[in-house]
Amino acid sequence: MTLLLATACRDDSTAVDSPRGADAVPSSATRTVPRPERLRIQGTHFVTSSGRPFEWRGITAFRLVDYVADGQSAQAETFLRWAAEQRLTVVRVLTMMAGQFDLRPEDGRRALPRVLELAASHGLSVEVVALAGTADIPVDIRDHIERLGRILLDHPNGLLEIANEPVHPSQSAEVQQPKVLAEVASRVPPEIPVSLGSIERGDGFGAGSYITWHAPRDSGRAGWGHVLAVAEGDALLRHWKKPVVNDEPIGAGPELQPGRRDNVPARFQAAALLTRLTGLGATFHYDAGLQARVPGGRELECFNAWNEAWTLLPAGVEREGTFRANGSAGSIVTSYDPARIIGVYERSNTTSGWILVLGEEAAPVTLEQRWTIRDSRRIAGGRLLTVTRSSG
């Protein structure tokens, strides 16, 4: 993602922490939506402070904070209401940016409490990205992180990602150093879940309490490469033994842009199903999300296909049993024709399993002898099997 054009530095020496262009924010006092609880880490998953399982079902909404900072809370309210209606649980926002929109760090901090309150009124958690475009925007990263930490301490629906793509050319040399980000993260109150930034450019960025990962945007395998690459997240979970969120995979767009955007709904549905079977948190990324706009057209078709994954697999499947890929040791599927099937992914416990078969719908698979197919659902690009194991 190309982040930044330079933004002019303005004197803010007299600034106070209240939003520029402040406007009224609807009160949540009369809402019946349950307000989000503080999230905490339990093994490789998130749970609420009361111990309930939490499904990370997120969406890119980079500009939400900027809307509130500019006195356009109605724009943020529209997006958040829509997100809640889709049964999403997390919105991902930036607190600084230039080029795609202009948001200084101090204005981001002023507006963030209102964004968190608005999101809470809709039952949504907020993944707050602290640092973006630091090569072009002057920022005292330690002061910025400390201030954000204090804000999030007062709002239990917030999590913190220290940097978006820390080693991207748009980030300063300081931000590209994992040790620096780890030191900065240590200034955040321990109650707040923290990720240093996307892990794919070095293990040093895995020192937070959870992991964010931008799955490879591979457009090979006739466009299915980025879908198949999601299975690599299993190795991250086993290595880090903490939650991993597939936070910014290839995005949806109106046109196919190999390595950057896809516009085929079937691939987004398969990617969401595989993300869930792998046991990761899932975030839908798309062009209009950079501006925190509700998707439309082909992007909406891709979102709807992606979002359907939570109706095709049971709630909590991410916590069930073990993930296996392509007939690895212990798999339910013992054989298949790789000329007709490009990937087989399964999650199972001792009695039940769910198998995603990508490729020709009619291509057969062979199951281990004590397993039986109880349901076979056709999906675009393959099929989804529900299987059970006999006790004999």
C-alpha positions as CSV (number, residue, x, y, z in Angstrom):
1,M,0.0,0.0,0.0
2,T,1.4,3.3,-1.0
3,L,0.8,5.5,2.0
4,L,2.1,9.0,1.7
5,L,2.7,12.3,0.2
6,A,4.4,14.9,2.4
7,T,2.2,17.0,4.6
8,A,3.0,20.5,5.7
9,C,4.1,20.9,9.3
10,R,1.9,23.4,11.2
11,D,2.5,25.0,14.6
12,D,0.4,23.2,17.2
13,S,2.1,24.5,20.3
14,T,-1.2,25.9,21.7
15,A,-3.3,22.9,20.8
16,V,-5.4,21.1,23.4
17,D,-6.9,17.7,23.2
18,S,-10.4,18.4,21.8
19,P,-11.4,17.7,18.3
20,R,-11.0,20.3,15.5
21,G,-14.4,21.1,14.1
22,A,-16.0,19.4,17.1
23,D,-19.6,18.4,16.5
24,A,-22.3,16.6,18.5
25,V,-21.9,12.8,18.9
26,P,-25.1,10.9,19.5
27,S,-25.3,9.6,23.1
28,S,-25.1,5.9,23.7
29,A,-27.0,6.2,27.0
30,T,-30.3,5.0,25.5
31,R,-28.9,2.3,23.2
32,T,-29.6,-1.3,23.9
33,V,-26.5,-2.6,22.1
34,P,-24.2,-4.4,24.6
35,R,-21.0,-2.3,25.0
36,P,-17.8,-4.1,24.3
37,E,-15.7,-5.4,27.1
38,R,-11.9,-5.1,27.4
39,L,-10.3,-7.9,25.4
40,R,-7.6,-10.1,26.9
41,I,-5.4,-12.9,25.6
42,Q,-6.1,-16.5,26.3
43,G,-3.7,-18.7,24.5
44,T,-4.0,-18.1,20.7
45,H,-7.4,-16.4,21.1
46,F,-9.1,-13.3,22.4
47,V,-11.7,-13.4,25.1
48,T,-13.6,-10.6,26.8
49,S,-12.8,-9.5,30.4
50,S,-15.6,-11.7,31.6
51,G,-14.1,-14.7,29.8
52,R,-16.5,-15.0,26.8
53,P,-14.9,-16.0,23.4
54,F,-14.4,-13.1,21.0
55,E,-14.6,-13.5,17.2
56,W,-12.3,-11.1,15.4
57,R,-14.4,-10.2,12.4
58,G,-12.9,-6.9,11.3
59,I,-12.9,-4.4,8.5
60,T,-10.6,-1.6,7.3
61,A,-11.9,1.8,8.2
62,F,-8.7,3.9,8.0
63,R,-10.4,7.4,7.8
64,L,-12.9,7.1,10.7
65,V,-10.7,9.2,13.1
66,D,-10.2,11.8,10.5
67,Y,-13.9,12.2,9.9
68,V,-14.5,13.0,13.6
69,A,-11.4,15.3,13.7
70,D,-12.8,17.3,10.7
71,G,-16.3,17.7,12.3
72,Q,-17.9,15.0,10.2
73,S,-19.0,12.5,12.9
74,A,-22.1,11.7,10.8
75,Q,-19.8,10.0,8.3
76,A,-18.3,7.9,11.0
77,E,-21.7,7.2,12.5
78,T,-23.0,5.9,9.1
79,F,-20.0,3.6,8.7
80,L,-20.2,2.2,12.2
81,R,-23.9,1.6,12.0
82,W,-23.5,-0.3,8.8
83,A,-20.6,-2.3,10.3
84,A,-22.7,-3.3,13.3
85,E,-25.6,-4.4,11.0
86,Q,-23.1,-6.7,9.3
87,R,-22.3,-8.3,12.6
88,L,-18.7,-7.2,12.4
89,T,-16.8,-6.9,15.7
90,V,-13.7,-4.7,14.9
91,V,-12.9,-1.6,12.9
92,R,-9.3,-0.8,12.1
93,V,-8.4,2.9,12.1
94,L,-5.4,5.2,11.6
95,T,-4.5,8.1,14.0
96,M,-2.2,9.8,11.5
97,M,-2.0,10.0,7.7
98,A,-1.1,12.2,4.7
99,G,-1.9,11.9,1.0
100,Q,-5.0,9.8,1.0
101,F,-6.3,12.1,3.7
102,D,-4.5,14.5,6.1
103,L,-4.5,13.7,9.8
104,R,-1.9,15.0,12.1
105,P,-1.1,12.9,15.2
106,E,-2.4,15.5,17.6
107,D,-5.7,15.8,15.8
108,G,-5.9,12.0,15.7
109,R,-5.5,11.9,19.5
110,R,-8.2,14.6,20.0
111,A,-10.7,12.7,17.9
112,L,-10.0,9.2,19.0
113,P,-12.0,9.2,22.3
114,R,-15.2,10.1,20.3
115,V,-14.5,7.4,17.8
116,L,-14.1,4.9,20.6
117,E,-17.3,6.1,22.2
118,L,-19.2,5.9,18.9
119,A,-17.9,2.5,18.1
120,A,-18.8,1.3,21.7
121,S,-22.4,2.5,21.2
122,H,-22.6,0.1,18.2
123,G,-21.0,-2.8,20.1
124,L,-17.7,-2.5,18.1
125,S,-14.1,-2.8,19.2
126,V,-11.4,-0.6,17.5
127,E,-8.0,-1.6,16.5
128,V,-6.1,1.7,16.7
129,V,-3.0,2.0,14.4
130,A,-0.7,4.5,16.0
131,L,2.1,5.1,13.4
132,A,1.6,5.5,9.6
133,G,3.7,7.6,7.3
134,T,6.2,8.6,9.9
135,A,8.8,9.4,7.2
136,D,6.8,12.4,6.2
137,I,4.8,13.4,9.2
138,P,6.7,14.9,12.2
139,V,5.8,12.9,15.3
140,D,7.3,12.2,18.7
141,I,6.5,8.5,18.6
142,R,7.0,7.9,22.4
143,D,4.8,10.8,23.4
144,H,2.2,9.8,20.8
145,I,2.1,6.2,22.0
146,E,1.9,7.1,25.6
147,R,-1.0,9.5,25.0
148,L,-2.8,6.9,23.0
149,G,-2.3,4.4,25.8
150,R,-3.9,6.7,28.3
151,I,-6.9,7.2,26.0
152,L,-7.3,3.5,25.5
153,L,-7.1,2.8,29.2
154,D,-10.3,4.9,29.5
155,H,-12.1,3.0,26.7
156,P,-12.2,-0.8,27.0
157,N,-13.1,-1.3,23.4
158,G,-9.7,-0.3,22.1
159,L,-6.6,-2.3,21.0
160,L,-3.4,-0.9,19.8
161,E,-1.2,-1.7,16.8
162,I,2.0,0.4,17.1
163,A,2.8,0.7,13.4
164,N,1.2,-0.2,10.1
165,E,3.7,-2.0,8.0
166,P,6.7,-0.9,10.1
167,V,9.3,-1.4,7.4
168,H,7.4,0.2,4.6
169,P,9.4,3.1,2.9
170,S,6.8,5.5,4.2
171,Q,8.0,4.8,7.8
172,S,10.9,6.5,9.4
173,A,14.1,4.6,10.1
174,E,13.3,4.6,13.8
175,V,9.9,3.0,13.3
176,Q,11.5,0.2,11.2
177,Q,13.5,-1.0,14.2
178,P,11.7,-3.8,16.2
179,K,13.6,-2.9,19.4
180,V,12.4,0.6,19.2
181,L,8.8,-0.5,18.8
182,A,9.1,-3.0,21.6
183,E,10.4,-0.2,23.9
184,V,7.6,2.1,22.9
185,A,5.0,-0.6,23.4
186,S,6.3,-1.1,27.0
187,R,4.9,2.4,27.8
188,V,1.3,1.2,27.1
189,P,-0.7,0.1,30.1
190,P,-0.6,-3.7,30.3
191,E,-4.4,-4.1,30.2
192,I,-4.4,-3.0,26.5
193,P,-3.7,-5.7,23.9
194,V,-0.8,-4.5,21.7
195,S,0.7,-5.6,18.4
196,L,4.0,-4.0,17.2
197,G,3.0,-4.2,13.6
198,S,2.8,-6.7,10.7
199,I,5.0,-9.7,11.3
200,E,6.0,-10.6,7.7
201,R,9.2,-8.5,7.6
202,G,10.8,-9.9,10.7
203,D,10.2,-11.9,13.9
204,G,11.2,-8.9,16.0
205,F,7.8,-7.4,15.3
206,G,6.2,-10.4,17.1
207,A,7.0,-9.1,20.6
208,G,3.5,-7.7,21.3
209,S,0.7,-9.5,23.1
210,Y,-0.8,-10.4,19.8
211,I,0.4,-10.7,16.2
212,T,-0.8,-8.8,13.1
213,W,0.0,-10.4,9.7
214,H,-0.5,-9.2,6.2
215,A,-1.0,-12.5,4.3
216,P,0.9,-12.7,1.0
217,R,-0.9,-11.1,-1.9
218,D,0.1,-13.8,-4.3
219,S,-1.9,-13.6,-7.6
220,G,-0.6,-16.9,-9.0
221,R,-2.4,-20.2,-9.3
222,A,-4.9,-18.5,-11.6
223,G,-5.6,-15.8,-9.0
224,W,-6.0,-18.2,-6.1
225,G,-2.4,-17.8,-4.7
226,H,-3.4,-15.3,-2.0
227,V,-6.2,-17.6,-0.8
228,L,-3.9,-20.6,-0.5
229,A,-1.3,-18.5,1.3
230,V,-3.6,-17.9,4.2
231,A,-2.8,-21.5,5.4
232,E,0.7,-20.2,6.3
233,G,-0.9,-18.5,9.3
234,D,-1.0,-21.9,11.0
235,A,2.8,-21.8,11.3
236,L,2.6,-18.4,12.9
237,L,0.1,-19.6,15.5
238,R,2.2,-22.6,16.4
239,H,5.4,-20.5,16.6
240,W,4.1,-17.6,18.6
241,K,1.4,-19.2,20.6
242,K,-0.6,-16.0,20.7
243,P,-3.5,-14.6,18.6
244,V,-2.7,-13.9,15.0
245,V,-4.9,-11.5,13.0
246,N,-4.9,-11.6,9.2
247,D,-5.2,-7.9,9.2
248,E,-4.5,-6.6,5.7
249,P,-4.6,-9.3,3.1
250,I,-5.1,-8.5,-0.6
251,G,-7.9,-6.0,-0.8
252,A,-11.1,-6.0,-2.7
253,G,-11.4,-3.5,-5.5
254,P,-13.6,-2.7,-8.5
255,E,-10.8,-4.0,-10.8
256,L,-8.3,-6.8,-10.6
257,Q,-4.8,-5.5,-9.8
258,P,-2.5,-8.5,-9.5
259,G,-0.6,-8.4,-6.2
260,R,-2.7,-5.6,-4.8
261,R,-6.5,-6.0,-5.4
262,D,-8.8,-8.8,-6.3
263,N,-12.4,-8.5,-7.5
264,V,-13.6,-12.1,-7.5
265,P,-16.1,-12.7,-4.6
266,A,-15.5,-16.5,-4.6
267,R,-11.9,-15.9,-3.6
268,F,-12.8,-13.7,-0.7
269,Q,-15.3,-16.2,0.6
270,A,-12.7,-19.0,0.3
271,A,-10.1,-16.8,2.0
272,A,-12.5,-16.1,4.9
273,L,-13.3,-19.7,5.3
274,L,-9.7,-20.7,5.3
275,T,-8.8,-17.9,7.7
276,R,-11.3,-19.2,10.2
277,L,-10.3,-22.9,9.8
278,T,-6.7,-21.9,10.3
279,G,-7.7,-20.3,13.6
280,L,-6.8,-16.6,12.8
281,G,-8.7,-13.4,13.3
282,A,-10.1,-12.1,10.0
283,T,-10.1,-8.5,8.6
284,F,-11.7,-7.5,5.3
285,H,-9.5,-5.1,3.4
286,Y,-10.8,-3.1,0.4
287,D,-10.3,0.1,-1.5
288,A,-13.2,2.2,-0.1
289,G,-12.1,1.1,3.4
290,L,-9.1,3.4,3.1
291,Q,-11.6,6.2,3.2
292,A,-13.9,4.4,5.7
293,R,-16.7,4.3,3.1
294,V,-19.3,1.6,3.1
295,P,-18.5,-0.8,0.2
296,G,-20.5,-0.7,-3.0
297,G,-20.5,-2.4,-6.4
298,R,-18.0,-5.2,-6.8
299,E,-16.4,-4.5,-3.4
300,L,-19.8,-5.1,-1.7
301,E,-20.2,-8.4,-3.6
302,C,-16.7,-9.4,-2.3
303,F,-17.6,-8.3,1.2
304,N,-20.9,-10.2,1.3
305,A,-19.1,-13.3,0.1
306,W,-16.4,-12.9,2.7
307,N,-19.0,-12.2,5.5
308,E,-21.0,-15.3,4.6
309,A,-18.2,-17.4,6.0
310,W,-19.6,-16.9,9.5
311,T,-22.9,-18.5,8.4
312,L,-21.2,-21.4,6.6
313,L,-19.0,-22.5,9.6
314,P,-20.2,-22.7,13.2
315,A,-19.4,-20.1,15.8
316,G,-16.2,-20.9,17.6
317,V,-14.8,-23.2,15.0
318,E,-11.5,-21.4,15.3
319,R,-11.2,-23.0,18.8
320,E,-12.1,-26.5,17.8
321,G,-9.4,-29.2,17.5
322,T,-6.6,-29.0,15.0
323,F,-5.9,-27.5,11.6
324,R,-4.3,-29.6,8.8
325,A,-3.6,-28.8,5.1
326,N,-3.3,-30.9,2.0
327,G,-3.4,-34.4,3.5
328,S,-0.7,-33.8,6.1
329,A,-0.1,-36.3,8.9
330,G,-3.3,-37.0,10.8
331,S,-5.6,-35.6,8.1
332,I,-9.1,-36.8,7.6
333,V,-8.6,-36.5,3.8
334,T,-6.2,-39.2,2.8
335,S,-6.0,-38.7,-0.9
336,Y,-7.3,-36.4,-3.7
337,D,-6.3,-35.5,-7.3
338,P,-4.1,-32.4,-7.3
339,A,-4.7,-31.9,-11.0
340,R,-8.4,-31.2,-10.2
341,I,-8.1,-29.9,-6.6
342,I,-5.7,-27.0,-5.7
343,G,-6.0,-27.3,-1.9
344,V,-7.7,-29.2,0.9
345,Y,-7.9,-27.6,4.3
346,E,-9.6,-29.1,7.4
347,R,-10.2,-28.5,11.1
348,S,-11.3,-31.3,13.3
349,N,-11.7,-32.5,16.8
350,T,-12.2,-36.1,17.9
351,T,-15.8,-36.4,16.5
352,S,-16.4,-33.6,14.0
353,G,-14.6,-31.9,11.2
354,W,-15.0,-29.2,8.5
355,I,-13.1,-29.5,5.2
356,L,-12.6,-26.8,2.6
357,V,-12.0,-28.3,-0.9
358,L,-10.8,-25.8,-3.5
359,G,-11.0,-26.8,-7.2
360,E,-13.4,-28.8,-9.2
361,E,-16.6,-29.3,-7.3
362,A,-17.1,-32.9,-8.5
363,A,-13.5,-34.0,-7.9
364,P,-13.6,-36.8,-5.3
365,V,-11.6,-36.9,-2.0
366,T,-11.0,-40.0,0.0
367,L,-11.5,-39.9,3.8
368,E,-9.9,-41.9,6.5
369,Q,-12.2,-44.9,7.0
370,R,-13.9,-43.9,10.2
371,W,-15.0,-40.5,8.9
372,T,-18.3,-39.9,7.0
373,I,-19.5,-36.8,5.0
374,R,-22.7,-35.5,6.7
375,D,-23.1,-32.4,4.6
376,S,-21.6,-31.2,1.3
377,R,-22.2,-27.6,0.4
378,R,-21.2,-26.2,-3.0
379,I,-19.4,-22.9,-2.9
380,A,-18.0,-20.9,-5.8
381,G,-14.6,-22.4,-6.4
382,G,-15.1,-25.7,-4.5
383,R,-17.1,-27.1,-1.7
384,L,-17.4,-27.2,2.1
385,L,-17.7,-30.6,3.8
386,T,-19.0,-31.3,7.3
387,V,-17.8,-34.7,8.5
388,T,-18.3,-36.9,11.6
389,R,-16.3,-39.7,13.0
390,S,-17.8,-43.0,14.0
391,S,-17.0,-44.4,17.5
392,G,-16.3,-47.9,16.2
